[in-house]
């Protein structure tokens, strides 16, 4: 019984570690996408200003 509980805890810990890794990768992607979006908005604003002049 205790062995089963220990094995279950180990499996849960491994899954948690994997999910934490996935979360970190997702955060990195979101940061990169946010940066790309910011740069694209700046480019589009620049184009808009040029068209208005």
N, C-alpha and C positions, 0 to 999 in steps of 0.2 A: 504494500500500500504506500509506504513512504517512498519507495523507489519510483512508483508511478507518479507521485506528486512531484518529486524532484525532476523527473524526466519532463513532465508537463511544464514545470517552471522553466526548465532549460529551453524547451521549444518556444515558449512565450517570450523569453528573453531574446532569443535569436530573431524571432519575428519583429520584436520591438526594435532591435538594432537595425534590421533591414529597413523598416519603415522610417526610422530616424535618418538613415542614409538617404532614402528616397526623398524625404522632406527637405533635406539639405540641398540635394540636387535641384529640386523644384524651386526652392528659394533662389538658387543661383540663376536658374533660367528666368524666373520672374524679374530679377534684378537686371539681367541683360536685356530682356524685352522692354522693361521700363526705360532703360537708357536709350535703346533704339527708338522707342516711341518719342521720347523727348527730342532726340536729334532730328527725327523726321518732322516733327511739329516745327522745329526751328527752321528747317529747310523750306517747308511750305509757307511759313510766315514770311521768309525772305522773298520767295517767289511772289507772294501776294503784294508785298511792299513794292517790288519792282514793277508789277503790273499796274499798280495804282499811280505810279509816277510817270 
